[in-house]
Amino acid sequence: MASSSSKALIALGTILLAHACYSAYEHSALHLAAGLPLDISIETVLSVVFICVGLVLGAEELKPISWRVWAGRAERESGGGGPFQGLEDRLGFVDIRVKRKDFADWVRDQGSDNKG
Amino acid sequence: MPTERELAISPLVQESVQHNTQVISNIRSLTASLFGVASGILGLESYSGFLFYLLGTFFVSILIWSILAKGKQRDYFQGVWSELWAGDVLNGGMSFVLTWTLFYGLVRA
């Protein structure tokens, strides 16, 4: 939405600016003594305003520089992700005795299978 | 500028700082040449041309403040004055003078 309106504003402003430029050129070629007519001045200023608003509307969004704001937004947008994802997904404590017993049982089963 | 203690309490994201500076300097350089074109067409001379540039820069700053920063300039800029309101004014001034003289010469040849 913002990008299409910004493009339209920039296009309109550029056309107006080109027209004002050509008008000023023709005017200066015709009567050298007279100053610039008011309508050309208004057209120029208006076109500049249009292009400026269009440029600012079409610019990339600014990012918050404070770490907590930025991290909070990143976490919300990725649904629980964010810079602390690695800490969230860590395993809890492993019961090493149970694991060791499981491994010993498995080794014993393998041994008995090979014999039989 | 924030002190070291403040930075330790609320750290900054360097990537975002660079991104914001980039966005602002893009807008500034584009609009500076645009103001040059306009003041060349208007046929401004000496001080009135520079005054036009300063007014235009101020207008663009207000646009950035209201549209891009949504009024919360402290969230997006470290040094509000140097980055948002007066940032790149001198750099833009170069391209302003360039297009100003070019279009002044083109229109009033």
Backbone of each chain as ProteinMPNN parsed JSONL, in Angstrom:
{"seq_chain_A": "MASSSSKALIALGTILLAHACYSAYEHSALHLAAGLPLDISIETVLSVVFICVGLVLGAEELKPISWRVWAGRAERESGGGGPFQGLEDRLGFVDIRVKRKDFADWVRDQGSDNKG", "coords_chain_A": {"N_chain_A": [[0.852, -1.193, 0.0], [1.753, 1.298, 0.983], [4.0, 1.41, -0.592], [3.057, 1.445, -3.236], [1.604, 3.842, -3.289], [3.673, 5.575, -2.773], [5.234, 5.249, -5.043], [3.471, 6.247, -6.97], [3.27, 8.906, -6.121], [5.926, 9.752, -6.477], [6.176, 9.445, -9.235], [4.234, 11.252, -10.188], [5.247, 13.64, -9.116], [7.707, 13.767, -10.469], [6.886, 14.106, -13.123], [5.571, 16.578, -12.919], [7.744, 18.158, -12.14], [9.452, 17.968, -14.341], [7.827, 19.183, -16.223], [7.62, 21.747, -15.11], [10.268, 22.522, -15.273], [10.702, 22.577, -18.047], [8.845, 24.53, -18.721], [9.929, 26.758, -17.41], [12.286, 26.996, -18.818], [11.358, 27.579, -21.434], [10.072, 29.962, -20.867], [12.177, 31.605, -20.083], [13.474, 31.706, -22.484], [11.738, 33.19, -23.985], [10.895, 35.832, -22.82], [13.323, 37.684, -21.471], [13.589, 39.61, -19.494], [11.472, 39.529, -17.632], [10.522, 38.095, -14.459], [10.27, 34.743, -13.032], [7.124, 33.244, -13.682], [4.341, 32.992, -11.355], [2.908, 30.585, -11.371], [4.635, 28.63, -12.334], [6.568, 28.576, -10.333], [5.014, 27.668, -8.185], [4.316, 25.163, -9.151], [6.824, 23.928, -9.266], [7.623, 23.887, -6.526], [5.559, 22.359, -5.451], [5.9, 19.933, -6.807], [8.355, 19.15, -5.778], [7.668, 18.777, -3.108], [5.878, 16.623, -3.377], [7.614, 14.601, -4.391], [9.408, 14.362, -2.273], [7.746, 13.464, -0.153], [6.936, 11.071, -1.305], [9.396, 9.711, -1.521], [10.114, 9.413, 1.188], [7.964, 7.912, 2.115], [8.346, 5.611, 0.627], [10.71, 4.627, 1.586], [12.847, 2.21, 3.237], [11.766, 0.566, 6.242], [12.641, 1.84, 9.471], [14.806, 0.303, 11.887], [14.48, -0.678, 15.286], [16.95, 0.431, 17.592], [17.565, -0.305, 20.138], [18.514, -3.109, 22.016], [16.681, -4.701, 23.492], [14.13, -3.991, 22.542], [14.367, -4.655, 19.852], [14.97, -7.426, 20.005], [12.673, -8.381, 21.238], [10.747, -7.822, 19.306], [11.688, -9.408, 17.203], [11.358, -11.92, 18.321], [8.601, -12.087, 18.648], [7.753, -11.897, 15.987], [8.829, -14.16, 14.762], [7.54, -16.126, 16.087], [8.276, -17.193, 18.779], [10.911, -17.537, 18.219], [13.833, -15.787, 17.643], [16.727, -14.04, 19.052], [17.449, -15.554, 21.258], [16.912, -18.149, 20.84], [18.636, -20.379, 20.721], [19.294, -20.75, 23.387], [16.838, -21.374, 24.456], [16.213, -23.846, 23.354], [17.884, -25.729, 24.454], [18.951, -28.927, 25.765], [17.729, -30.49, 28.759], [19.05, -31.608, 31.939], [20.884, -34.618, 31.597], [20.267, -37.911, 32.607], [22.857, -39.593, 33.432], [23.501, -42.075, 34.464], [21.338, -43.774, 33.896], [21.45, -43.729, 31.122], [23.92, -44.916, 30.719], [23.441, -47.445, 31.674], [21.457, -48.319, 29.895], [22.987, -48.397, 27.57], [24.837, -50.367, 28.216], [23.143, -52.567, 28.494], [22.289, -52.796, 25.84], [24.665, -53.374, 24.526], [25.159, -55.835, 25.676], [22.962, -57.303, 24.697], [23.495, -57.299, 21.944], [25.847, -58.829, 21.939], [24.871, -61.298, 22.845], [23.112, -61.909, 20.781], [24.873, -62.29, 18.625], [26.292, -64.524, 19.447], [24.238, -66.387, 19.531]], "CA_chain_A": [[0.0, 0.0, 0.0], [2.629, 2.475, 1.1], [4.967, 1.445, -1.68], [2.407, 1.848, -4.488], [1.286, 5.271, -3.217], [4.92, 6.332, -2.876], [5.643, 5.26, -6.453], [2.575, 7.151, -7.683], [3.653, 10.277, -5.759], [7.207, 10.078, -7.111], [5.938, 9.595, -10.678], [3.514, 12.521, -10.378], [6.177, 14.73, -8.831], [8.717, 13.866, -11.528], [6.244, 14.701, -14.308], [5.361, 18.003, -12.635], [9.048, 18.828, -12.104], [9.918, 18.069, -15.727], [7.002, 20.196, -16.88], [8.011, 23.064, -14.596], [11.595, 22.829, -15.809], [10.558, 22.953, -19.457], [8.146, 25.821, -18.761], [10.875, 27.809, -17.02], [13.229, 27.149, -19.925], [10.669, 28.288, -22.511], [9.801, 31.322, -20.413], [13.412, 32.388, -20.12], [13.834, 31.913, -23.887], [10.836, 34.171, -24.591], [11.147, 37.179, -22.309], [14.444, 37.584, -20.562], [13.546, 40.583, -18.403], [10.479, 39.202, -16.605], [10.873, 37.017, -13.538], [9.544, 33.49, -13.227], [5.708, 33.378, -13.303], [4.001, 32.369, -10.077], [2.423, 29.208, -11.497], [5.783, 27.718, -12.477], [7.16, 28.436, -8.998], [4.139, 26.809, -7.373], [4.426, 23.808, -9.681], [8.119, 23.374, -8.839], [7.621, 23.583, -5.085], [4.609, 21.262, -5.237], [6.493, 18.673, -7.281], [9.401, 18.762, -4.811], [6.982, 18.24, -1.924], [5.373, 15.295, -3.74], [8.702, 13.618, -4.491], [9.952, 14.127, -0.926], [6.82, 12.595, 0.592], [7.007, 9.754, -1.928], [10.669, 9.065, -1.152], [10.098, 9.021, 2.596], [6.995, 6.817, 2.251], [8.86, 4.408, -0.005], [11.971, 4.184, 2.181], [12.764, 1.037, 4.097], [11.421, 0.882, 7.621], [13.751, 1.899, 10.411], [14.806, -0.781, 12.87], [14.785, -0.186, 16.633], [18.366, 0.189, 17.874], [17.725, -0.878, 21.476], [18.535, -4.562, 21.874], [15.499, -5.392, 24.042], [13.002, -3.766, 21.643], [14.627, -5.406, 18.631], [14.865, -8.857, 20.279], [11.271, -8.677, 21.506], [10.026, -7.826, 18.034], [12.126, -10.58, 16.442], [10.773, -13.113, 18.93], [7.166, -12.1, 18.352], [7.501, -12.103, 14.564], [9.161, -15.514, 14.339], [6.765, -17.065, 16.879], [9.077, -17.898, 19.775], [12.314, -17.654, 17.812], [14.565, -14.662, 18.172], [18.166, -14.239, 19.302], [17.715, -16.46, 22.384], [16.401, -19.461, 20.451], [19.619, -21.396, 21.074], [19.225, -21.03, 24.824], [15.534, -21.973, 24.761], [16.107, -25.217, 22.846], [18.904, -26.634, 24.984], [18.462, -30.089, 26.496], [17.851, -30.435, 30.195], [20.105, -32.501, 32.424], [20.759, -36.005, 31.152], [20.586, -38.864, 33.682], [23.938, -40.338, 32.77], [23.516, -43.463, 34.942], [20.328, -44.523, 33.123], [21.961, -43.854, 29.751], [25.027, -45.873, 30.732], [22.848, -48.772, 31.868], [20.829, -48.658, 28.613], [24.04, -48.745, 26.614], [25.397, -51.654, 28.642], [22.147, -53.585, 28.132], [22.278, -52.924, 24.383], [25.885, -54.089, 24.155], [24.988, -57.221, 26.091], [22.016, -57.922, 23.744], [24.206, -57.517, 20.673], [26.743, -59.933, 22.155], [24.133, -62.569, 22.94], [22.579, -62.192, 19.431], [25.952, -62.791, 17.773], [26.599, -65.885, 19.864], [23.16, -67.301, 19.188]], "C_chain_A": [[0.887, 1.243, 0.0], [3.552, 2.573, -0.109], [4.316, 1.9, -2.985], [2.068, 3.333, -4.457], [2.557, 6.096, -3.329], [5.384, 6.385, -4.317], [4.793, 6.228, -7.26], [2.955, 8.602, -7.409], [4.941, 10.684, -6.457], [7.008, 10.304, -8.605], [5.267, 10.933, -10.974], [4.448, 13.712, -10.188], [7.205, 14.906, -9.935], [8.132, 14.504, -12.782], [6.075, 16.204, -14.11], [6.684, 18.772, -12.692], [9.582, 19.009, -13.52], [9.146, 19.146, -16.465], [7.394, 21.603, -16.44], [9.353, 23.488, -15.176], [11.492, 23.298, -17.251], [9.868, 24.304, -19.585], [9.101, 26.963, -18.438], [11.864, 28.077, -18.155], [12.604, 27.95, -21.059], [10.44, 29.744, -22.144], [11.052, 32.187, -20.503], [13.847, 32.638, -21.561], [12.988, 33.012, -24.521], [11.119, 35.59, -24.102], [12.183, 37.124, -21.204], [14.274, 38.464, -19.329], [12.628, 40.136, -17.277], [10.974, 38.068, -15.713], [10.032, 35.783, -13.813], [8.08, 33.675, -12.824], [5.384, 32.566, -12.056], [3.609, 30.902, -10.253], [3.57, 28.216, -11.665], [6.453, 27.498, -11.126], [6.345, 27.477, -8.147], [4.271, 25.356, -7.828], [5.735, 23.158, -9.219], [8.095, 22.957, -7.377], [6.713, 22.397, -4.796], [5.213, 19.93, -5.656], [7.572, 18.196, -6.313], [8.766, 18.157, -3.564], [6.478, 16.829, -2.206], [6.495, 14.261, -3.731], [9.278, 13.326, -3.111], [9.06, 13.184, -0.136], [6.871, 11.178, 0.021], [8.262, 9.0, -1.539], [10.631, 8.565, 0.281], [9.117, 7.871, 2.815], [7.571, 5.515, 1.713], [10.146, 3.89, 0.607], [11.751, 2.944, 3.031], [12.425, 1.455, 5.518], [12.667, 0.94, 8.484], [13.648, 0.734, 11.382], [15.144, -0.211, 14.238], [16.208, -0.544, 17.022], [18.555, -0.436, 19.245], [17.563, -2.389, 21.389], [17.223, -5.189, 22.35], [14.283, -5.212, 23.142], [13.138, -4.649, 20.404], [14.43, -6.903, 18.861], [13.417, -9.253, 20.535], [10.477, -8.759, 20.224], [10.387, -9.054, 17.208], [11.471, -11.844, 16.99], [9.291, -13.213, 18.599], [6.914, -12.447, 16.889], [7.802, -13.528, 14.13], [8.433, -16.553, 15.186], [7.614, -17.863, 17.85], [10.523, -18.082, 19.376], [13.134, -16.563, 18.448], [15.985, -15.019, 18.539], [18.452, -15.228, 20.422], [17.192, -17.857, 22.118], [17.336, -20.581, 20.907], [19.562, -21.77, 22.537], [17.922, -21.74, 25.176], [15.513, -23.454, 24.423], [17.121, -26.169, 23.451], [18.258, -27.791, 25.744], [18.56, -29.832, 27.992], [18.996, -31.348, 30.635], [19.841, -33.931, 31.955], [21.103, -36.901, 32.344], [21.595, -39.863, 33.143], [23.96, -41.798, 33.219], [22.538, -44.322, 34.137], [20.836, -44.766, 31.71], [23.043, -44.935, 29.689], [24.488, -47.303, 30.853], [22.184, -49.248, 30.565], [21.87, -49.137, 27.622], [24.635, -50.117, 26.935], [24.442, -52.783, 28.266], [22.168, -53.861, 26.638], [23.495, -53.71, 23.909], [25.746, -55.57, 24.494], [24.063, -57.959, 25.117], [22.706, -58.237, 22.423], [25.087, -58.751, 20.772], [26.026, -61.281, 22.148], [23.544, -62.938, 21.578], [23.651, -62.828, 18.562], [26.29, -64.238, 18.11], [25.529, -66.85, 19.362], [22.945, -67.332, 17.705]], "O_chain_A": [[0.779, 2.112, -0.866], [3.851, 3.665, -0.592], [4.922, 2.643, -3.757], [2.217, 4.023, -5.466], [2.544, 7.185, -3.904], [5.868, 7.417, -4.781], [5.301, 6.943, -8.124], [2.968, 9.432, -8.318], [5.058, 11.799, -6.965], [7.584, 11.225, -9.182], [5.67, 11.656, -11.884], [4.448, 14.657, -10.976], [7.546, 16.029, -10.306], [8.776, 15.33, -13.429], [6.387, 17.0, -14.995], [6.747, 19.884, -13.217], [10.103, 20.071, -13.863], [9.716, 19.924, -17.231], [7.49, 22.524, -17.252], [9.555, 24.651, -15.525], [12.112, 24.289, -17.637], [10.234, 25.125, -20.427], [9.09, 28.002, -19.098], [12.232, 29.222, -18.42], [13.217, 28.877, -21.588], [10.587, 30.642, -22.972], [11.002, 33.339, -20.936], [14.501, 33.64, -21.85], [13.423, 33.685, -25.455], [11.533, 36.448, -24.881], [11.935, 36.576, -20.13], [14.75, 38.121, -18.246], [12.945, 40.33, -16.103], [11.736, 37.203, -16.143], [9.19, 35.776, -14.711], [7.805, 34.202, -11.746], [6.059, 31.586, -11.74], [3.927, 30.067, -9.406], [3.485, 27.085, -11.188], [6.858, 26.382, -10.802], [6.887, 26.596, -7.479], [4.33, 24.438, -7.01], [5.755, 21.99, -8.832], [8.484, 21.844, -7.023], [7.054, 21.53, -3.992], [5.066, 18.924, -4.962], [7.699, 16.999, -6.052], [9.25, 17.16, -3.028], [6.631, 15.936, -1.373], [6.357, 13.187, -3.146], [9.603, 12.179, -2.804], [9.537, 12.228, 0.476], [6.851, 10.201, 0.77], [8.215, 7.802, -1.259], [11.055, 7.446, 0.57], [9.389, 6.961, 3.598], [7.323, 4.444, 2.266], [10.638, 2.834, 0.207], [10.642, 2.661, 3.484], [12.756, 2.561, 5.947], [13.624, 0.197, 8.269], [12.558, 0.239, 11.667], [16.011, 0.656, 14.343], [16.643, -1.677, 16.816], [19.596, -1.041, 19.503], [16.619, -2.895, 20.782], [16.701, -6.097, 21.704], [13.488, -6.138, 22.978], [12.186, -5.293, 19.963], [13.812, -7.585, 18.043], [12.974, -10.321, 20.111], [9.638, -9.644, 20.056], [9.521, -9.673, 16.589], [11.077, -12.729, 16.23], [8.786, -14.296, 18.304], [5.986, -13.192, 16.574], [7.134, -14.064, 13.246], [8.677, -17.749, 15.025], [7.668, -19.089, 17.756], [11.291, -18.711, 20.103], [13.136, -16.421, 19.671], [16.41, -16.161, 18.364], [19.582, -15.703, 20.54], [17.041, -18.659, 23.04], [16.885, -21.606, 21.416], [19.749, -22.929, 22.906], [17.885, -22.591, 26.065], [14.871, -24.24, 25.12], [17.218, -27.314, 23.011], [17.165, -27.656, 26.294], [19.391, -29.039, 28.436], [19.8, -31.799, 29.82], [18.696, -34.382, 31.927], [22.112, -36.681, 33.015], [21.239, -40.844, 32.49], [24.383, -42.671, 32.461], [22.858, -45.445, 33.747], [20.68, -45.856, 31.161], [23.091, -45.746, 28.765], [24.997, -48.235, 30.231], [22.319, -50.407, 30.175], [21.68, -50.136, 26.926], [24.9, -50.919, 26.039], [24.87, -53.829, 27.779], [22.078, -55.012, 26.211], [23.404, -54.576, 23.038], [26.149, -56.442, 23.724], [24.335, -59.101, 24.749], [22.519, -59.314, 21.856], [25.11, -59.599, 19.88], [26.484, -62.255, 21.551], [23.471, -64.118, 21.234], [23.382, -63.791, 17.844], [26.539, -65.064, 17.232], [25.814, -67.936, 18.857], [22.07, -68.052, 17.224]]}, "seq_chain_B": "MPTERELAISPLVQESVQHNTQVISNIRSLTASLFGVASGILGLESYSGFLFYLLGTFFVSILIWSILAKGKQRDYFQGVWSELWAGDVLNGGMSFVLTWTLFYGLVRA", "coords_chain_B": {"N_chain_B": [[25.581, 11.353, 23.631], [25.356, 8.016, 24.848], [26.536, 6.792, 28.014], [29.095, 4.379, 28.97], [28.128, 2.739, 30.941], [25.333, 2.964, 30.645], [25.106, 1.777, 28.146], [25.816, -0.806, 28.785], [23.692, -1.569, 30.364], [21.402, -1.225, 28.706], [21.838, -2.593, 25.864], [22.863, -1.874, 22.445], [21.76, -2.579, 19.085], [23.985, -3.057, 16.686], [23.728, -3.509, 13.988], [21.151, -2.556, 13.344], [21.525, 0.146, 13.855], [23.322, 0.828, 11.828], [21.736, 0.242, 9.612], [19.636, 2.116, 9.87], [21.079, 4.518, 9.625], [21.919, 4.231, 7.011], [19.466, 4.274, 5.596], [18.614, 6.894, 6.16], [20.699, 8.39, 5.002], [20.432, 7.712, 2.346], [17.92, 8.872, 1.688], [18.556, 11.535, 2.207], [20.59, 12.127, 0.31], [19.251, 11.815, -2.1], [17.128, 13.688, -1.885], [18.586, 16.019, -1.593], [19.785, 16.503, -4.107], [17.47, 16.841, -5.483], [16.399, 19.194, -4.368], [18.313, 20.893, -5.329], [17.769, 20.834, -8.097], [15.218, 22.027, -8.032], [15.75, 24.597, -6.961], [17.381, 25.558, -8.919], [15.617, 25.719, -11.082], [13.821, 27.577, -10.035], [15.46, 29.697, -10.046], [17.012, 30.727, -7.968], [19.369, 32.685, -6.123], [22.546, 32.919, -4.543], [22.308, 33.536, -1.086], [19.547, 33.0, -0.79], [19.188, 30.606, -2.129], [20.629, 28.756, -0.536], [19.179, 29.028, 1.768], [16.756, 27.993, 0.911], [17.55, 25.352, 0.579], [18.132, 24.643, 3.237], [15.613, 24.936, 4.413], [14.2, 23.013, 2.964], [15.568, 20.709, 3.76], [14.908, 20.683, 6.438], [12.173, 20.255, 6.223], [12.165, 17.668, 5.107], [13.332, 16.346, 7.253], [11.298, 16.583, 9.128], [9.367, 15.034, 7.85], [10.641, 12.5, 7.919], [10.799, 12.158, 10.661], [8.082, 12.056, 11.365], [6.865, 10.12, 9.677], [8.642, 7.893, 9.23], [9.96, 7.467, 11.738], [7.839, 7.668, 13.382], [7.408, 9.579, 15.357], [8.781, 8.6, 17.543], [11.691, 9.183, 18.023], [13.872, 8.529, 19.6], [13.937, 5.809, 19.745], [15.081, 4.975, 17.417], [17.396, 6.308, 16.768], [20.721, 7.008, 17.8], [22.235, 9.426, 18.389], [20.106, 11.879, 18.333], [20.035, 14.47, 17.321], [22.31, 14.686, 15.67], [21.997, 12.608, 13.859], [19.361, 12.472, 12.852], [18.203, 15.124, 12.545], [20.214, 16.882, 11.641], [21.857, 15.323, 10.178], [24.054, 14.458, 7.539], [23.742, 16.869, 6.233], [25.757, 18.56, 5.316], [27.123, 16.895, 3.499], [25.034, 16.455, 1.681], [24.789, 19.038, 0.836], [26.821, 19.405, -1.038], [25.95, 17.904, -3.331], [23.67, 19.296, -3.707], [24.552, 21.905, -4.478], [25.814, 21.208, -6.829], [23.679, 20.235, -8.59], [22.101, 22.458, -8.482], [23.6, 24.572, -9.704], [23.888, 23.384, -12.199], [21.213, 23.145, -13.199], [20.405, 25.776, -13.049], [22.055, 26.889, -14.969], [21.187, 25.43, -17.211], [18.463, 26.152, -17.524], [18.519, 28.924, -17.744], [20.019, 29.521, -20.086]], "CA_chain_B": [[26.019, 9.955, 23.532], [25.172, 7.286, 26.1], [27.766, 6.366, 28.681], [29.368, 2.94, 28.879], [27.234, 2.06, 31.894], [24.011, 2.887, 30.018], [25.182, 0.799, 27.061], [25.84, -2.147, 29.376], [22.35, -1.881, 30.865], [20.523, -1.434, 27.551], [22.736, -2.653, 24.715], [22.338, -1.462, 21.145], [21.979, -3.498, 17.968], [24.804, -2.267, 15.758], [23.181, -3.724, 12.644], [20.031, -1.642, 13.16], [22.06, 1.513, 13.794], [23.857, 1.025, 10.475], [20.613, 0.233, 8.675], [18.942, 3.399, 9.963], [21.936, 5.553, 9.039], [21.891, 4.03, 5.558], [18.172, 4.747, 5.085], [18.587, 8.356, 6.235], [21.623, 9.021, 4.058], [19.822, 7.547, 1.018], [16.893, 9.9, 1.513], [19.207, 12.847, 2.179], [21.314, 12.422, -0.931], [18.28, 11.971, -3.177], [16.381, 14.932, -1.774], [19.485, 17.165, -1.768], [19.874, 16.828, -5.539], [16.142, 17.31, -5.89], [16.303, 20.612, -4.007], [19.163, 21.616, -6.268], [17.002, 20.995, -9.331], [14.134, 22.981, -7.813], [16.209, 25.979, -6.806], [17.862, 25.978, -10.229], [14.456, 26.113, -11.881], [13.273, 28.805, -9.466], [16.396, 30.781, -10.311], [17.471, 31.34, -6.717], [20.787, 33.051, -6.147], [23.29, 33.057, -3.28], [21.776, 33.109, 0.213], [18.189, 32.459, -0.854], [19.309, 29.208, -2.518], [21.017, 27.951, 0.619], [18.04, 29.055, 2.683], [15.812, 27.029, 0.346], [18.07, 24.018, 0.888], [17.967, 24.373, 4.668], [14.182, 24.752, 4.664], [13.83, 21.713, 2.412], [16.134, 19.676, 4.63], [14.094, 20.662, 7.645], [10.904, 19.624, 5.838], [12.409, 16.228, 4.982], [13.531, 15.829, 8.61], [9.977, 16.444, 9.755], [8.736, 13.862, 7.224], [11.265, 11.294, 8.463], [10.419, 12.063, 12.063], [6.677, 11.694, 11.556], [6.447, 8.93, 8.922], [9.514, 6.734, 9.445], [10.215, 7.22, 13.158], [6.524, 7.735, 14.039], [7.489, 10.431, 16.532], [9.621, 8.032, 18.602], [13.021, 9.251, 17.42], [14.888, 7.932, 20.481], [13.982, 4.362, 19.509], [15.723, 4.633, 16.154], [18.657, 7.019, 16.565], [21.554, 7.184, 18.982], [22.296, 10.867, 18.558], [18.942, 12.328, 17.577], [20.315, 15.713, 16.612], [23.322, 14.539, 14.622], [21.631, 11.609, 12.849], [18.072, 12.707, 12.206], [17.858, 16.507, 12.177], [21.279, 17.578, 10.918], [22.745, 14.342, 9.561], [24.31, 14.493, 6.095], [23.375, 18.152, 5.622], [26.919, 19.076, 4.578], [27.332, 16.025, 2.335], [23.97, 16.759, 0.725], [25.036, 20.37, 0.298], [27.653, 19.277, -2.243], [25.132, 17.529, -4.488], [22.73, 20.401, -3.916], [25.202, 22.961, -5.267], [26.06, 20.646, -8.168], [22.488, 20.262, -9.442], [21.627, 23.849, -8.496], [24.297, 25.3, -10.772], [23.598, 22.737, -13.48], [19.882, 23.492, -13.704], [20.373, 27.231, -13.261], [22.669, 27.125, -16.268], [20.369, 24.841, -18.274], [17.201, 26.873, -17.735], [18.784, 30.305, -18.174], [21.151, 29.517, -21.005]], "C_chain_B": [[25.83, 9.264, 24.881], [26.499, 6.872, 26.703], [27.91, 4.852, 28.568], [28.42, 2.147, 29.773], [25.842, 1.903, 31.281], [23.992, 1.853, 28.908], [25.182, -0.619, 27.603], [24.452, -2.537, 29.858], [21.38, -2.117, 29.711], [21.375, -1.42, 26.288], [22.036, -2.269, 23.413], [22.603, -2.548, 20.112], [22.705, -2.712, 16.887], [24.255, -2.338, 14.331], [22.042, -2.739, 12.355], [20.507, -0.206, 13.051], [22.562, 1.799, 12.385], [22.735, 1.107, 9.449], [19.894, 1.576, 8.676], [19.762, 4.517, 9.332], [21.905, 5.465, 7.521], [20.604, 4.589, 4.958], [18.158, 6.265, 5.045], [19.5, 8.963, 5.178], [21.147, 8.82, 2.621], [18.829, 8.663, 0.739], [17.538, 11.266, 1.354], [19.867, 13.13, 0.833], [20.336, 12.604, -2.089], [17.578, 13.322, -3.1], [17.282, 16.143, -1.969], [19.607, 17.523, -3.243], [18.542, 17.36, -6.055], [15.961, 18.795, -5.565], [17.175, 21.462, -4.911], [18.439, 21.887, -7.573], [15.954, 22.085, -9.165], [14.656, 24.406, -7.715], [16.848, 26.487, -8.095], [16.728, 26.446, -11.113], [13.894, 27.433, -11.377], [14.208, 29.987, -9.705], [16.859, 31.479, -9.055], [18.959, 31.621, -6.816], [21.295, 33.259, -4.731], [22.498, 32.63, -2.051], [20.398, 32.485, 0.111], [18.204, 30.996, -1.275], [19.65, 28.319, -1.346], [19.898, 27.908, 1.658], [16.979, 28.051, 2.228], [16.239, 25.613, 0.692], [17.848, 23.672, 2.352], [16.501, 24.129, 5.008], [13.727, 23.382, 4.172], [14.332, 20.576, 3.272], [15.319, 19.537, 5.904], [12.751, 19.98, 7.379], [11.06, 18.106, 5.739], [12.643, 15.604, 6.36], [12.21, 15.62, 9.315], [9.252, 15.228, 9.184], [9.298, 12.571, 7.807], [10.818, 11.072, 9.9], [8.998, 11.55, 12.217], [6.33, 10.375, 10.878], [7.312, 7.729, 9.266], [9.691, 6.427, 10.928], [8.934, 7.265, 13.981], [6.597, 8.515, 15.355], [8.381, 9.895, 17.637], [11.068, 7.99, 18.129], [14.079, 8.577, 18.276], [14.991, 6.427, 20.28], [14.862, 4.009, 18.32], [17.083, 5.285, 15.96], [19.39, 7.198, 17.881], [21.656, 8.658, 19.323], [21.196, 11.466, 17.703], [19.28, 13.532, 16.72], [21.251, 15.476, 15.429], [22.881, 13.566, 13.535], [20.347, 11.947, 12.12], [17.942, 14.133, 11.686], [18.95, 17.183, 11.365], [22.196, 16.617, 10.188], [22.854, 14.538, 8.055], [23.934, 15.813, 5.44], [24.54, 18.693, 4.79], [27.204, 18.235, 3.347], [26.308, 16.31, 1.249], [24.178, 18.112, 0.08], [25.868, 20.347, -0.966], [26.799, 18.958, -3.463], [24.08, 18.594, -4.77], [23.341, 21.473, -4.812], [25.441, 22.48, -6.704], [24.833, 20.768, -9.06], [21.902, 21.664, -9.532], [22.264, 24.604, -9.662], [23.979, 24.715, -12.142], [22.258, 23.195, -14.033], [19.723, 24.992, -13.88], [20.935, 27.548, -14.645], [21.822, 26.594, -17.412], [19.162, 25.705, -18.593], [17.475, 28.273, -18.279], [19.987, 30.38, -19.103], [21.068, 30.687, -21.986]], "O_chain_B": [[26.108, 9.848, 25.928], [27.47, 6.629, 25.986], [26.998, 4.146, 28.14], [27.971, 1.054, 29.427], [25.236, 0.836, 31.382], [23.007, 1.136, 28.732], [24.631, -1.529, 26.985], [24.071, -3.704, 29.773], [20.621, -3.087, 29.724], [21.61, -0.361, 25.706], [20.812, -2.328, 23.292], [23.542, -3.333, 20.242], [22.134, -1.824, 16.254], [24.309, -1.368, 13.576], [21.97, -2.161, 11.27], [19.974, 0.574, 12.263], [22.282, 2.852, 11.812], [22.772, 1.931, 8.535], [19.576, 2.116, 7.616], [19.233, 5.357, 8.604], [21.869, 6.482, 6.828], [20.635, 5.287, 3.944], [17.753, 6.867, 4.051], [19.128, 9.939, 4.526], [21.42, 9.658, 1.761], [18.883, 9.316, -0.303], [17.143, 12.06, 0.499], [19.729, 14.221, 0.279], [20.556, 13.444, -2.961], [17.443, 14.019, -4.105], [16.828, 17.182, -2.45], [19.542, 18.698, -3.605], [18.495, 18.212, -6.942], [15.438, 19.558, -6.377], [16.835, 22.602, -5.228], [18.475, 22.998, -8.101], [15.804, 22.955, -10.023], [14.086, 25.322, -8.307], [16.864, 27.691, -8.35], [16.852, 27.45, -11.814], [13.532, 28.305, -12.166], [13.8, 31.142, -9.582], [17.079, 32.69, -9.061], [19.706, 30.91, -7.488], [20.569, 33.714, -3.847], [22.058, 31.483, -1.973], [20.094, 31.54, 0.839], [17.352, 30.218, -0.846], [19.051, 27.259, -1.165], [19.694, 26.9, 2.334], [16.381, 27.35, 3.044], [15.413, 24.774, 1.051], [17.433, 22.561, 2.681], [16.177, 23.234, 5.788], [12.979, 22.679, 4.85], [13.624, 19.594, 3.495], [15.071, 18.432, 6.387], [12.256, 19.22, 8.212], [10.212, 17.351, 6.216], [12.213, 14.48, 6.618], [12.01, 14.623, 10.008], [8.605, 14.481, 9.918], [8.547, 11.657, 8.15], [10.501, 9.953, 10.303], [8.723, 10.716, 13.08], [5.575, 9.581, 11.44], [6.786, 6.656, 9.562], [9.586, 5.272, 11.341], [8.953, 6.931, 15.166], [5.94, 8.166, 16.335], [8.715, 10.625, 18.57], [11.614, 6.919, 17.864], [15.083, 8.098, 17.749], [16.016, 5.827, 20.605], [15.339, 2.879, 18.214], [17.848, 4.871, 15.089], [18.797, 7.492, 18.919], [21.229, 9.096, 20.392], [21.333, 11.553, 16.482], [18.879, 13.623, 15.559], [21.027, 15.99, 14.333], [23.338, 13.676, 12.397], [20.242, 11.738, 10.912], [17.608, 14.338, 10.519], [18.647, 17.984, 10.481], [23.21, 17.037, 9.631], [21.849, 14.761, 7.378], [23.816, 15.879, 4.217], [24.338, 19.218, 3.695], [27.493, 18.77, 2.277], [26.639, 16.398, 0.066], [23.8, 18.327, -1.072], [25.662, 21.161, -1.866], [26.889, 19.627, -4.492], [23.651, 18.778, -5.909], [22.724, 21.899, -5.788], [25.292, 23.239, -7.661], [24.911, 21.329, -10.153], [21.281, 22.021, -10.534], [21.573, 25.194, -10.493], [23.821, 25.445, -13.12], [22.166, 23.588, -15.196], [18.99, 25.438, -14.762], [20.38, 28.354, -15.391], [21.738, 27.224, -18.467], [18.859, 25.968, -19.757], [16.764, 28.755, -19.161], [20.871, 31.216, -18.917], [21.944, 30.842, -22.837]]}, "name": "protein", "num_of_chains": 2, "seq": "MASSSSKALIALGTILLAHACYSAYEHSALHLAAGLPLDISIETVLSVVFICVGLVLGAEELKPISWRVWAGRAERESGGGGPFQGLEDRLGFVDIRVKRKDFADWVRDQGSDNKGMPTERELAISPLVQESVQHNTQVISNIRSLTASLFGVASGILGLESYSGFLFYLLGTFFVSILIWSILAKGKQRDYFQGVWSELWAGDVLNGGMSFVLTWTLFYGLVRA"}
